[in-house]
Amino acid sequence: MKSPLKSILLRHETVLLLILTAEWWFFSAAGRNFGTLDNTFDIIRHSVEIGLLALAMTAVVLTGGIDLSVGSLLGLCAVLLGMFWRDAHLTMRVAAVLTLLAGALAGGFNAALITWLRLPPLIVTLGTFSLFRGLAEALTHGVDTFTGFPEAFLFLGQERWLGLPAQLPIFLLFAAGIWLLIHRTTFGRSFRALGFSAEGARYAGIPVERRLAMVYVLAGLTAALAAIVYTARLGQAKADAGTGYELLAITAVVLGGTSIFGGSGSVAGTLLGVAAIAVLNNGLVHTRQPREVAGMLTGLLLLAALSGSVLLKRLATVRQRWQSPPEATERTSS
Amino acid sequence: MTRYFRETSVALALAALLLVLAGFAPSFYQAQPLLSLAAREAPALVVTCGMALVLICRQIDVSLGSQLSVCSVAAGLLASLHWPLGLILPGSILLGAAFGALNGALVAGLGLPSIVVTLATMVTWREGLRWLRQGVWVELPEGAQWFGLSQTAGQWTLIGVALTLLALLALAMKHLAAGRFVYAVGSDAEAARLAGIGPQRVTFAVFVLAGALTGLAALMNVAQSPQVDPNSGTGLELKTIAAAVVGGVAISGGRGNLWGALAGLVLLACVGPALTHLRVEAYWEKATHGAVILLAVVADGWRGRRLKVS
């Protein structure tokens, strides 16, 4: 019987926390200007958008699916935000609400194809990955950039509120909401059931198609919210916004211990995963490493995280075989 | 429903597109530009064959584009060092096969999902290449372009190689036991295992083959211009997946053939120039690709639903 302390220590999240601490120490020593408050706020600012996407992606991956289109949708929503504000002359508030609506609709498009036509999420979101980015490029003719947003809007992305980065309260509220949804409501707890066994969930009375649809709509909505924060932070909206963000979101989710096959995972793990990636990226910049190294390390980190969890599971199986008596039930191929 | 309904419908869609072009944009039909288009798409055809095999095996490989870029730069560098073609060719193929082996080892050996593994390797190779080369193009020596042949001869050579390879692979998929194994593993890996086919070996082999084909395609790509663009593989994986899926290869594995993938690739390759000749802005190309993928997949899903309900 494992002691409670050992259970806590061996949890995936604890390991991640240790890695995060190690990263922090390393970069504080090796880099200049790393541990300062200004820089920490910078890290937070950069990681809010990815964090939002990663949180929504956690819900999607928990159901056993994947959404490759969130990065492209961020770009499309950023462009739409710019168009609503500059070309349709709407106020920033109305433009933002319409953008959120557009994101939800786009997510709904994914959801319709996945739940109604029973198409694999992989190919649907691969198609919309291309479609959304293509629409963003076509709408801006490839070159248009939206700038000159009002001061009050840019405050959201660039200034401080009560001493902290202004987008942080939004993120924290969203994270708290997602945590509540996934871990405490019956609605959200069904996501894990869906990922573990959709048919089993159906027999348990869970409306499978409706829940799946909600997850993808949520992902679309979140991409739109991330687009708003992104535009506020950069002060401009372009068609290439959010390029590569889907990979970072997936990496954060997998790093955080959520199983890519669905059925198990946690919001806390994802948040730690986002933090680990953000600190890594920022730290590499401060130790004068080129941007490409950060990209390579992210890819390698994802592979390591995936391989690590599979290898550990196999190790556990081997240990179990060693420890249990010979007449214990033979495990089928894992 | 005939057995090849899907592939026939793609061929019909292609014919329809060609007819529309003949009617509204006859300037599309000129010998030299069409030949150049075909030669430009020949490497993509070779990669599409590899991608189709991976998809039939119920996997996916989004790193083929980055692999093409790396192999192209490597082949270009070897050429600029005046290595003979007889060494560069196997070198490029082996390098591609090595990348494929890495993907295959992680997917088949550790059982990791291929989408995530190949996403990670795609980013790693792409960023690694950018880091090493900083986006610098590779200058090829004199006489390296078109393998030293004239442009037309070189173009026909590339097209011929691609089509021959396609025909050979299609025959192999149909008549060789190894080819049928791919279909078996893609349909139901557990049933294949019980039937004595090792799914892990087949999956590994398919990734290696896709990588090797990409290495060959990289060389075909390099031969077409006096310099090597390090970004030549960008977006290739999406294009080849689209071509395969449009051509009837099921993303859920076990279904589809290479001839359909050929029809799909030709259809997609015509979209770009068609847009130009129909005077639509080039920026709609990516959106059109995405729309075509979705239309093809939706059509499949719709048919599946109707068949199930009826």
Boltz contact constraints between the chains, C-beta under 6 A:
constraints:
  - contact:
      token1: [A, 117]
      token2: [B, 301]
      max_distance: 6.0
  - contact:
      token1: [A, 119]
      token2: [B, 297]
      max_distance: 6.0
  - contact:
      token1: [A, 119]
      token2: [B, 301]
      max_distance: 6.0
  - contact:
      token1: [A, 120]
      token2: [B, 251]
      max_distance: 6.0
  - contact:
      token1: [A, 120]
      token2: [B, 252]
      max_distance: 6.0
  - contact:
      token1: [A, 122]
      token2: [B, 115]
      max_distance: 6.0
  - contact:
      token1: [A, 123]
      token2: [B, 251]
      max_distance: 6.0
  - contact:
      token1: [A, 123]
      token2: [B, 297]
      max_distance: 6.0
  - contact:
      token1: [A, 127]
      token2: [B, 290]
      max_distance: 6.0
  - contact:
      token1: [A, 127]
      token2: [B, 293]
      max_distance: 6.0
  - contact:
      token1: [A, 127]
      token2: [B, 294]
      max_distance: 6.0
  - contact:
      token1: [A, 130]
      token2: [B, 238]
      max_distance: 6.0
  - contact:
      token1: [A, 130]
      token2: [B, 286]
      max_distance: 6.0
  - contact:
      token1: [A, 130]
      token2: [B, 289]
      max_distance: 6.0
  - contact:
      token1: [A, 130]
      token2: [B, 290]
      max_distance: 6.0
  - contact:
      token1: [A, 131]
      token2: [B, 287]
      max_distance: 6.0
  - contact:
      token1: [A, 131]
      token2: [B, 290]
      max_distance: 6.0
  - contact:
      token1: [A, 131]
      token2: [B, 291]
      max_distance: 6.0
  - contact:
      token1: [A, 134]
      token2: [B, 286]
      max_distance: 6.0
  - contact:
      token1: [A, 134]
      token2: [B, 287]
      max_distance: 6.0
  - contact:
      token1: [A, 134]
      token2: [B, 290]
      max_distance: 6.0
  - contact:
      token1: [A, 135]
      token2: [B, 287]
      max_distance: 6.0
  - contact:
      token1: [A, 137]
      token2: [B, 283]
      max_distance: 6.0
  - contact:
      token1: [A, 137]
      token2: [B, 286]
      max_distance: 6.0
  - contact:
      token1: [A, 138]
      token2: [B, 283]
      max_distance: 6.0
  - contact:
      token1: [A, 138]
      token2: [B, 284]
      max_distance: 6.0
  - contact:
      token1: [A, 138]
      token2: [B, 287]
      max_distance: 6.0
  - contact:
      token1: [A, 141]
      token2: [B, 283]
      max_distance: 6.0
  - contact:
      token1: [A, 142]
      token2: [B, 283]
      max_distance: 6.0
  - contact:
      token1: [A, 247]
      token2: [B, 119]
      max_distance: 6.0
  - contact:
      token1: [A, 260]
      token2: [B, 113]
      max_distance: 6.0
  - contact:
      token1: [A, 260]
      token2: [B, 116]
      max_distance: 6.0
  - contact:
      token1: [A, 292]
      token2: [B, 127]
      max_distance: 6.0
  - contact:
      token1: [A, 292]
      token2: [B, 130]
      max_distance: 6.0
  - contact:
      token1: [A, 292]
      token2: [B, 131]
      max_distance: 6.0
  - contact:
      token1: [A, 295]
      token2: [B, 123]
      max_distance: 6.0
  - contact:
      token1: [A, 295]
      token2: [B, 127]
      max_distance: 6.0
  - contact:
      token1: [A, 296]
      token2: [B, 124]
      max_distance: 6.0
  - contact:
      token1: [A, 296]
      token2: [B, 127]
      max_distance: 6.0
  - contact:
      token1: [A, 296]
      token2: [B, 128]
      max_distance: 6.0
  - contact:
      token1: [A, 299]
      token2: [B, 120]
      max_distance: 6.0
  - contact:
      token1: [A, 299]
      token2: [B, 123]
      max_distance: 6.0
  - contact:
      token1: [A, 299]
      token2: [B, 124]
      max_distance: 6.0
  - contact:
      token1: [A, 300]
      token2: [B, 124]
      max_distance: 6.0
  - contact:
      token1: [A, 302]
      token2: [B, 120]
      max_distance: 6.0
  - contact:
      token1: [A, 303]
      token2: [B, 120]
      max_distance: 6.0
  - contact:
      token1: [A, 306]
      token2: [B, 112]
      max_distance: 6.0
  - contact:
      token1: [A, 307]
      token2: [B, 110]
      max_distance: 6.0
  - contact:
      token1: [A, 310]
      token2: [B, 110]
      max_distance: 6.0
